[in-house]
Each structure stands twice: as structure tokens, then as C-alpha cells.
Amino acid sequence: MIEKRDIRALQKIVGSENVKDDRAHLLAYSYDATRERYEPELVLFPRSEEEVSQVLRYCNQHRIPVVPRGAGSGFTGGALPVKGGVVLALERHMNKIKEIDLKNMVAVVEPGVLNKELQRAVERHGLFYPPDPASQEYSTIGGNVAENAGGMRAAKYGITKDYVMALRAVLPDGSIIRAGKRTIKDVAGYNLAGILVGSEGTLAVITEITLKLIAKPRLSKTMMGIFPTVTQAMEAVYRSLAGGANPVAMEFLDQLTIRAVEEKFHKGLPTDAGAILISDIDGNVEAEIDYQIELLRHHFQENGASAIQIAKDQEEAANIWFARRNASQAITIYGSKKINEDVTVPRSELPRYLEEVYRIGERYGVKIPCFGHTGDGNVHTNVMVDGSDPAQVQRGYEAIEEIFKVTIELGGTLSGEHGIGLSKAPFMRMAFSDEELALFRRIKAAFDPNNILNPGKMGL
Amino acid sequence: MIEKRDIRALQKIVGSENVKDDRAHLLAYSYDATRERYEPELVLFPRSEEEVSQVLRYCNQHRIPVVPRGAGSGFTGGALPVKGGVVLALERHMNKIKEIDLKNMVAVVEPGVLNKELQRAVERHGLFYPPDPASQEYSTIGGNVAENAGGMRAAKYGITKDYVMALRAVLPDGSIIRAGKRTIKDVAGYNLAGILVGSEGTLAVITEITLKLIAKPRLSKTMMGIFPTVTQAMEAVYRSLAGGANPVAMEFLDQLTIRAVEEKFHKGLPTDAGAILISDIDGNVEAEIDYQIELLRHHFQENGASAIQIAKDQEEAANIWFARRNASQAITIYGSKKINEDVTVPRSELPRYLEEVYRIGERYGVKIPCFGHTGDGNVHTNVMVDGSDPAQVQRGYEAIEEIFKVTIELGGTLSGEHGIGLSKAPFMRMAFSDEELALFRRIKAAFDPNNILNPGKMGL
């Protein structure tokens, strides 16, 4: 419980205008994209790393939980203060792009910078920051790093961890640590940045992030293939990737999703198709793009594509992407409530995974449309239920548990993009052994011996 | 001290033919590429993960140091048993390529597989494993992972950590842990693979490694530029990379190195040049290669290159690469003993770094030829001394210490490729704060509470 003297002490550190405990603030910082609610006792808006350090030192001494928060757009409750305490809101003041270093091709940012804002800023210099979670317009880089966010471009360009070159962070005892360098190669000391990425605010509060940038490709092209079955579509994916295709994105929609988009938007999609693949290719030279397109076309045809469309211009490309971009909205025809998971399986297992998912859907009497990233095996699996029918909602959650089991059996992971947070914490024992969970706890204690940082998350 | 009953217990685990304590074995496993010597008390050749687990459990219970070892080709003493105990030699039995999975484009290997052996095996399937440390013909993947090895192709393709998708490892208490998945995206639990990579055998014994593969580019081309000064060469590097050039390698030789190669091999190199840049470009399409070559040519010319050569065939390419490949041998004209370091600075700081290094060379009366990877700022800095003159050798080591100071001041790292091990341990306090070192120790204890795994390394 936070007391008056705690508030006074924290006001001294961050300034009283940056300490809020009114109803409006406690409510505003009580939820994230999960729509679950846990009110903090206090919201703090630190202005600097030094203030973060002092706040943490105080809270550590007084055993006050601290939950770092960016935009609160997470899907697993990572930013929810489930044990009360302080929400450390980094988006208000610690939101500067500190440097775009053209010579070393890195950007140095504070955690509260928005993903898209960074993308735009570096693109003005002809550079490119590839990670593009669907939340890119409003999620913060700090949150992206804490959750190791993915995105559509992962197949070619990787995910957040592949761009984090260095971090500054504050430990619960207030000490400021640096991890990594502005160099591709750095093998001195343990790879702290490696373990801080994806640690969901449980190990340290990240205060500065140095990100690798690459040169922005000059050209891109979009194509689509329509397949009788998911298995054929996936076969086309493996073959083209192993054959040298390097698409930025390689997205798929399954039959249920295709039908939903068609029913809702009447785009002329073939509702008897088993799967649609949508792919973006990028590069600097027309001939390279053509080469890639030909590779894909070849493997699509070899694997039974009934139609292939190559966008002639931006408008046609946007039209192809329409189905994928609106899939999430369209599938609400199957149920008012969506229980969606971002499980990921080795891409070779995608056909089997989908078969199992549909079987589970039948067993529980729910529709489970799937779409997502075939390039990296990340499937947005949407269990659609009638939100006003508690029995069906319950069945939906039971179906999810089955789906997690299948995922683990197929060598997959509970989460490809969203993290564990609160929502997936109950399933950690399904995915990890006792020894692995014990190791996670010892690592947590090595950083945060009093368990004040984002307590109650990740099933630890 | 290992006793007779320990030997008997360990013989039971791995079989008596796989336990050696004769002079020849103790000597053979007492050194690495540093040429320092520390004899183990026992050499074990485990045949499986299960045996590794049992050996560790026993040694942990009896507080016997265990040093995992691949080829023993490390440059910093990582595989030296400085506290005696057991060398766990993984190259003899645990050296299989277990799987090359074409659909997911991963290879699953035991730690004792040689780097080049893996490269060759995957290339037979049209795939590519890019990390290519200079030791690739004889170093093991396990050692590469433990040291997070780099190589020439890092500028475009990254280093070992960028290819490690999953690991299996054994903790000192014998528990077997899995980290990561056969998927690009996996954000469930802490990123254990992230911290195990580069941990130099101090946290766990790695027993299986799943590596990302990519498609093998079909074409490549080599070019060379000759520059009046290092600063101009480096300016050409920044500009071309930011402008979209994506060379596989972008190597440089400084004036001292150029002169040494010329004196030794008479290749017609311009001995008044300040620097030579050598670059490899790869891709799938001629037009893409041409585009890249033109970009480089443009930026080389804009930045004062006095000559540019583009190899017409393999023979010309080999001829261009001759100078770089033989640099290490050539510079022995400056002294019989080479004290070489693999420091890395942000590439923008390379010209200043080199200036400082030459100044240090003058001050200590030693020649310090430099060459290396401009793309990633990794400079092989070679302090050449007369090995028969103890005073000069001493001055050489003093110069190295100065060089480390400059490196840290310029935002660089003590090691870009070789790790800390024993050789650089004394300098850890220069690079890390007390708080950072304390955190390293707590992480070490979270994995290895009794400090049996490779004790005495990394300055911990």
C-alpha cells in the first residue's frame, strides 16, 4: 500500500505535476488492449533516466511494485499493475528520438518514441527500421523491445531483437546499466541486451535504446496466389524460400477468413479457395524484383495455384492487401467476441496445425478462422464466439487451451509476438519444464531480488 | 583435486575409454590459440547430452571445475582449465549434423560440428550458413556459439547470434534446458538463447544448436579501391552503406599493412596509399550486383579513390583478396611477436581510432599495422614486437592497455569477435561499471551457483 509519505517522496523526485493519483489517471492507466482492468495506486511520469533511477531505488526500498508502461497497447496485460503500486508511464516525457546517426546507421531513442514515428524519421534520411507490429502507429519502441514485437516484415527482416544494438536500463536498486554498443560486433561480457529484449518489464526499466537501421529499399511489388488447399499454399512457401525467394511478407488467409472477407466486403474473392497467399517483394533493382516474382510464380504454379495476380501499381497492391488488412474485422461475422492468439509453429507444421485447429473448432462448436505470417509460422488464430453466451465463451477458452497443447506438441511457441504477460501466464507450465521455470525465477531474482518490477507476470 | 573415486564415477558415466588422465591427453588439452598452458586433471569425451548431464551433476556435487571445449582454437583462453578439474571435450563424439530441415531452413547440430563442415553440408542443398570466423576450417559451432563468433560476412549477414534460433543446454545441476524454437518468432519466457550465446561456457554446456539458414546467393563479385587516406576510405564506406550498398564484406588494410604485404609478396600494391578497401558483393541477379558495384564505385570515386579495380573473374578476385588474406603473415616483418587484439569501435570512429593507435605506437616505439572489417568497425590491431626483447614485449602490452582505453573512450568494445576469456579479463573493469560486473556475477550465480563452469573467466 502506497502511503502519503511515499507520494511526497516520489513528488520530490519527479515533480508533483508528474505524480497522479486522481480517479481519471488511475482509470486511464488501468487497462491495455486485453481490456482487463487493474488500477495502479499511483501514476508517475518521469522525465529522465536519473528520475527513473531514483524512483526505482525508492520503490525497491519500500517494496512498492513498479510497472513500466509505454502506450498500453499490449495484448497480454504486460502493462497492467496487477499488484497495485506505481505505473511508470514513459510515453509523456521520455519520448525523444535522441539521435539518428547516419555514419553508423543507428537511431538512439527514448522508450516512449512511437514505432511509426521512428520509421518516418529514419525514412527521411533514406534509412529503414523494419519491425512493424500491427500497432506501429501507437505502440512505443520501449514496449516493442519489452515484448520483442514482430510484424509483417519478419520473414525477410526479422523482429525487434534483431535491431536492438544497445540498451540503457535501470535496475530496481537504481543502478544504471549499459548493454551492447553502437557496433555490430560486441562480445565483451554477458549479452544483457539479449535477455532484456522480451523480458516484459520484469528485469529492468529500459531508458534508452540504440537500434540498427538499414538502407531503405527503393522498389517493391505485391503479388497474390490462390490455392485449392492450405497444404499446397504452404508447399509453395517452403519451396520458394529454399529456392532463394526472400519476400518481405508472405501472408496467408484461410478459407474461413476468405469467406468472411468476401461476405463482408464483396471483393470477388474465390470462396472455394483453401488459402490465399499475399507477398511483398522489395529491392533496389527491377531485375531483382522480377527475379523474385518469377521464383514465386514458378513455385506457386508448381504447387497448384489456381490464380496468380501481380499488382501493376500501388492501387492494385492496396487492393490485394485489402483482404489481409481487413481480415480481423471481417471475421466478426462468426461471433461478436474474438479470443485471438498469436501462436507460432515451425512453418513445416502449419498444415497440420490448421487441421488440428479446425478439428478443435468442430469439437467445441466454434469457428476458428486463421490468418497470418506463413514466412515465420506465426498464425493469428481467432476463436470466434457469441459474447453474450457465457457457455460458448467458456467453450472458446477451452478450445484455446487445446490449441496451446497442439502448438507445443508441434514444436511451436505460446507466443510469437504478444508475449506472456498475464493472459498466457497460466500456460507457462505447459511450455516449460520445472527446471526451466526455476531458472527463469533465478534470473528474475538476479535482476530484481525483491520482485518489485512488474510482479505477477510471465507466470513467475 | 580430482580423486580416484571421482575418476571411477566419471568412467561409469562416459565409459572408461572416454576418460583420460595420461600425460599426452592432459598436455593436448592444456592449450588453445593463446599458447598459454593450463593442464586439466582429467579429459572427458561425453557421447550424449544425457552423459553431459550426469557428468555435470557429479562435478557440481563434488565442486569439480568443468571446462567445455570444442576445437580449442579460441584466442582468449576460453577453453583453458585455469582452475584444473575436468575438460569436457565435445569434438570427439558430439559432432553430428543431426538434421538439415529444408522446410524450416534450419540445421540442428551437436556442438562439436566444424563450422566449415556445416557450411559445406548446407550448401549442398543450396542453403547458406553465413558466419565465417577465420577459424572456420577447424573451429566448432559450439565454440562459435560460446564466443559469439563473427567473421568477414558480418557487415551484411551478421554474426553467430543472428543465426542461433534454439539451443539445448545442461546446467551445472544436470538439468537439461531448451531455449528458443524452430521459429523466427518466439517471445515466450526469457530469451535464454540470447544470454547463452557469447557466455563463454560459464553458464551452461550447450549440447544442441538449431541454426537459421538462408538461401545461397547465386552470384558474387569482388572489387578493390585504393585511397590516399584512411579517412577518405571510411567516408566512402559510410556513404555507400547509407546509400543502399549492402556488401558482404568491406575489408580494409592500412598503410603499414599494405607496405608489409608489398615488401613480402611484391604484388604491385601502391605503398604510398593510406588504405585499401576490398569488398565482396553477392546477389541472385547480375543487375543487382551491377547496381551495388556502381554504388560503391560512385562513392569510392567521390571520396578520392585513386584507383578502383573490379575483378573480372575468380582469379582476379582471388588476387585482390590475396593482400587481405596474407596480411596477418606479412606484418611479421615488423616484429617476431604479434600481440593482436580484435577491438571494435563504431565505424564512424575508425579514423580517430587509427590515429590514436599510431600515436600510441610511436610513443611506445612499436609498429601497429591494422586491418579488418570496416563494415562493422572491427579492427585487428596488431602490436608487433621483437619477441626476444623482453623490454619491448613489455612496452607492447602497455601499448595494448592504452589501446583498450582509447577503444572504450570511443564507444567501442574490448572484443568484437574473440571474447574475454582469460586474456582480456583484467580489462573488464575498464569497460564495465561495478554495478554491471555485479549483475554479471548474479547472472552467473543464477545458472551456476557453485561456480564450477569454466571458473576464472570473463573477470567474474
HADDOCK unambig.tbl for C-alpha pairs under 7 A between the chains (distance, minus, plus):
assign (segid A and resid 102 and name CA) (segid B and resid 242 and name CA) 6.83 0.50 0.50
assign (segid A and resid 103 and name CA) (segid B and resid 238 and name CA) 5.25 0.50 0.50
assign (segid A and resid 103 and name CA) (segid B and resid 348 and name CA) 5.54 0.50 0.50
assign (segid A and resid 104 and name CA) (segid B and resid 346 and name CA) 6.41 0.50 0.50
assign (segid A and resid 104 and name CA) (segid B and resid 347 and name CA) 5.98 0.50 0.50
assign (segid A and resid 104 and name CA) (segid B and resid 348 and name CA) 6.00 0.50 0.50
assign (segid A and resid 105 and name CA) (segid B and resid 242 and name CA) 6.99 0.50 0.50
assign (segid A and resid 148 and name CA) (segid B and resid 187 and name CA) 6.52 0.50 0.50
assign (segid A and resid 175 and name CA) (segid B and resid 435 and name CA) 6.51 0.50 0.50
assign (segid A and resid 177 and name CA) (segid B and resid 436 and name CA) 5.93 0.50 0.50
assign (segid A and resid 181 and name CA) (segid B and resid 411 and name CA) 6.94 0.50 0.50
assign (segid A and resid 181 and name CA) (segid B and resid 412 and name CA) 6.70 0.50 0.50
assign (segid A and resid 182 and name CA) (segid B and resid 346 and name CA) 5.52 0.50 0.50
assign (segid A and resid 183 and name CA) (segid B and resid 345 and name CA) 6.52 0.50 0.50
assign (segid A and resid 183 and name CA) (segid B and resid 346 and name CA) 5.18 0.50 0.50
assign (segid A and resid 183 and name CA) (segid B and resid 376 and name CA) 6.20 0.50 0.50
assign (segid A and resid 183 and name CA) (segid B and resid 377 and name CA) 6.73 0.50 0.50
assign (segid A and resid 184 and name CA) (segid B and resid 376 and name CA) 5.57 0.50 0.50
assign (segid A and resid 185 and name CA) (segid B and resid 376 and name CA) 6.75 0.50 0.50
assign (segid A and resid 185 and name CA) (segid B and resid 416 and name CA) 4.64 0.50 0.50
assign (segid A and resid 185 and name CA) (segid B and resid 417 and name CA) 6.67 0.50 0.50
assign (segid A and resid 186 and name CA) (segid B and resid 413 and name CA) 5.97 0.50 0.50
assign (segid A and resid 186 and name CA) (segid B and resid 415 and name CA) 5.98 0.50 0.50
assign (segid A and resid 186 and name CA) (segid B and resid 416 and name CA) 4.55 0.50 0.50
assign (segid A and resid 187 and name CA) (segid B and resid 148 and name CA) 6.53 0.50 0.50
assign (segid A and resid 187 and name CA) (segid B and resid 198 and name CA) 6.23 0.50 0.50
assign (segid A and resid 187 and name CA) (segid B and resid 415 and name CA) 5.57 0.50 0.50
assign (segid A and resid 187 and name CA) (segid B and resid 416 and name CA) 5.52 0.50 0.50
assign (segid A and resid 187 and name CA) (segid B and resid 417 and name CA) 6.13 0.50 0.50
assign (segid A and resid 187 and name CA) (segid B and resid 419 and name CA) 5.34 0.50 0.50
assign (segid A and resid 188 and name CA) (segid B and resid 413 and name CA) 6.69 0.50 0.50
assign (segid A and resid 188 and name CA) (segid B and resid 414 and name CA) 6.22 0.50 0.50
assign (segid A and resid 188 and name CA) (segid B and resid 415 and name CA) 5.53 0.50 0.50
assign (segid A and resid 188 and name CA) (segid B and resid 419 and name CA) 5.76 0.50 0.50
assign (segid A and resid 188 and name CA) (segid B and resid 420 and name CA) 5.84 0.50 0.50
assign (segid A and resid 189 and name CA) (segid B and resid 458 and name CA) 6.78 0.50 0.50
assign (segid A and resid 190 and name CA) (segid B and resid 195 and name CA) 6.34 0.50 0.50
assign (segid A and resid 190 and name CA) (segid B and resid 198 and name CA) 6.68 0.50 0.50
assign (segid A and resid 190 and name CA) (segid B and resid 199 and name CA) 5.78 0.50 0.50
assign (segid A and resid 190 and name CA) (segid B and resid 440 and name CA) 6.64 0.50 0.50
assign (segid A and resid 191 and name CA) (segid B and resid 194 and name CA) 6.74 0.50 0.50
assign (segid A and resid 191 and name CA) (segid B and resid 195 and name CA) 5.20 0.50 0.50
assign (segid A and resid 191 and name CA) (segid B and resid 198 and name CA) 6.94 0.50 0.50
assign (segid A and resid 192 and name CA) (segid B and resid 195 and name CA) 6.68 0.50 0.50
assign (segid A and resid 194 and name CA) (segid B and resid 191 and name CA) 6.72 0.50 0.50
assign (segid A and resid 194 and name CA) (segid B and resid 194 and name CA) 4.44 0.50 0.50
assign (segid A and resid 194 and name CA) (segid B and resid 195 and name CA) 5.72 0.50 0.50
assign (segid A and resid 195 and name CA) (segid B and resid 190 and name CA) 6.33 0.50 0.50
assign (segid A and resid 195 and name CA) (segid B and resid 191 and name CA) 5.21 0.50 0.50
assign (segid A and resid 195 and name CA) (segid B and resid 192 and name CA) 6.70 0.50 0.50
assign (segid A and resid 195 and name CA) (segid B and resid 194 and name CA) 5.73 0.50 0.50
assign (segid A and resid 195 and name CA) (segid B and resid 195 and name CA) 5.72 0.50 0.50
assign (segid A and resid 198 and name CA) (segid B and resid 187 and name CA) 6.23 0.50 0.50
assign (segid A and resid 198 and name CA) (segid B and resid 190 and name CA) 6.68 0.50 0.50
assign (segid A and resid 198 and name CA) (segid B and resid 191 and name CA) 6.94 0.50 0.50
assign (segid A and resid 199 and name CA) (segid B and resid 190 and name CA) 5.78 0.50 0.50
assign (segid A and resid 215 and name CA) (segid B and resid 242 and name CA) 5.70 0.50 0.50
assign (segid A and resid 215 and name CA) (segid B and resid 243 and name CA) 6.55 0.50 0.50
assign (segid A and resid 215 and name CA) (segid B and resid 244 and name CA) 4.90 0.50 0.50
assign (segid A and resid 216 and name CA) (segid B and resid 244 and name CA) 7.00 0.50 0.50
assign (segid A and resid 238 and name CA) (segid B and resid 103 and name CA) 5.22 0.50 0.50
assign (segid A and resid 242 and name CA) (segid B and resid 102 and name CA) 6.80 0.50 0.50
assign (segid A and resid 242 and name CA) (segid B and resid 105 and name CA) 6.98 0.50 0.50
assign (segid A and resid 242 and name CA) (segid B and resid 215 and name CA) 5.71 0.50 0.50
assign (segid A and resid 243 and name CA) (segid B and resid 215 and name CA) 6.58 0.50 0.50
assign (segid A and resid 244 and name CA) (segid B and resid 215 and name CA) 4.91 0.50 0.50
assign (segid A and resid 244 and name CA) (segid B and resid 216 and name CA) 6.98 0.50 0.50
assign (segid A and resid 285 and name CA) (segid B and resid 287 and name CA) 6.95 0.50 0.50
assign (segid A and resid 285 and name CA) (segid B and resid 288 and name CA) 5.88 0.50 0.50
assign (segid A and resid 287 and name CA) (segid B and resid 285 and name CA) 6.96 0.50 0.50
assign (segid A and resid 287 and name CA) (segid B and resid 287 and name CA) 6.19 0.50 0.50
assign (segid A and resid 288 and name CA) (segid B and resid 285 and name CA) 5.87 0.50 0.50
assign (segid A and resid 288 and name CA) (segid B and resid 288 and name CA) 6.05 0.50 0.50
assign (segid A and resid 345 and name CA) (segid B and resid 183 and name CA) 6.51 0.50 0.50
assign (segid A and resid 346 and name CA) (segid B and resid 104 and name CA) 6.42 0.50 0.50
assign (segid A and resid 346 and name CA) (segid B and resid 182 and name CA) 5.53 0.50 0.50
assign (segid A and resid 346 and name CA) (segid B and resid 183 and name CA) 5.19 0.50 0.50
assign (segid A and resid 347 and name CA) (segid B and resid 104 and name CA) 5.99 0.50 0.50
assign (segid A and resid 348 and name CA) (segid B and resid 103 and name CA) 5.54 0.50 0.50
assign (segid A and resid 348 and name CA) (segid B and resid 104 and name CA) 6.01 0.50 0.50
assign (segid A and resid 376 and name CA) (segid B and resid 183 and name CA) 6.22 0.50 0.50
assign (segid A and resid 376 and name CA) (segid B and resid 184 and name CA) 5.57 0.50 0.50
assign (segid A and resid 376 and name CA) (segid B and resid 185 and name CA) 6.75 0.50 0.50
assign (segid A and resid 377 and name CA) (segid B and resid 183 and name CA) 6.74 0.50 0.50
assign (segid A and resid 411 and name CA) (segid B and resid 181 and name CA) 6.94 0.50 0.50
assign (segid A and resid 412 and name CA) (segid B and resid 181 and name CA) 6.70 0.50 0.50
assign (segid A and resid 413 and name CA) (segid B and resid 186 and name CA) 5.96 0.50 0.50
assign (segid A and resid 413 and name CA) (segid B and resid 188 and name CA) 6.67 0.50 0.50
assign (segid A and resid 414 and name CA) (segid B and resid 188 and name CA) 6.22 0.50 0.50
assign (segid A and resid 415 and name CA) (segid B and resid 186 and name CA) 5.99 0.50 0.50
assign (segid A and resid 415 and name CA) (segid B and resid 187 and name CA) 5.58 0.50 0.50
assign (segid A and resid 415 and name CA) (segid B and resid 188 and name CA) 5.54 0.50 0.50
assign (segid A and resid 416 and name CA) (segid B and resid 185 and name CA) 4.64 0.50 0.50
assign (segid A and resid 416 and name CA) (segid B and resid 186 and name CA) 4.56 0.50 0.50
assign (segid A and resid 416 and name CA) (segid B and resid 187 and name CA) 5.52 0.50 0.50
assign (segid A and resid 417 and name CA) (segid B and resid 185 and name CA) 6.68 0.50 0.50
assign (segid A and resid 417 and name CA) (segid B and resid 187 and name CA) 6.11 0.50 0.50
assign (segid A and resid 419 and name CA) (segid B and resid 187 and name CA) 5.33 0.50 0.50
assign (segid A and resid 419 and name CA) (segid B and resid 188 and name CA) 5.75 0.50 0.50
assign (segid A and resid 420 and name CA) (segid B and resid 188 and name CA) 5.85 0.50 0.50
assign (segid A and resid 435 and name CA) (segid B and resid 175 and name CA) 6.51 0.50 0.50
assign (segid A and resid 436 and name CA) (segid B and resid 177 and name CA) 5.96 0.50 0.50
assign (segid A and resid 439 and name CA) (segid B and resid 446 and name CA) 7.00 0.50 0.50
assign (segid A and resid 440 and name CA) (segid B and resid 190 and name CA) 6.66 0.50 0.50
assign (segid A and resid 442 and name CA) (segid B and resid 446 and name CA) 5.13 0.50 0.50
assign (segid A and resid 443 and name CA) (segid B and resid 443 and name CA) 6.31 0.50 0.50
assign (segid A and resid 443 and name CA) (segid B and resid 446 and name CA) 5.74 0.50 0.50
assign (segid A and resid 446 and name CA) (segid B and resid 439 and name CA) 6.99 0.50 0.50
assign (segid A and resid 446 and name CA) (segid B and resid 442 and name CA) 5.13 0.50 0.50
assign (segid A and resid 446 and name CA) (segid B and resid 443 and name CA) 5.75 0.50 0.50
assign (segid A and resid 446 and name CA) (segid B and resid 446 and name CA) 6.63 0.50 0.50
assign (segid A and resid 458 and name CA) (segid B and resid 189 and name CA) 6.78 0.50 0.50
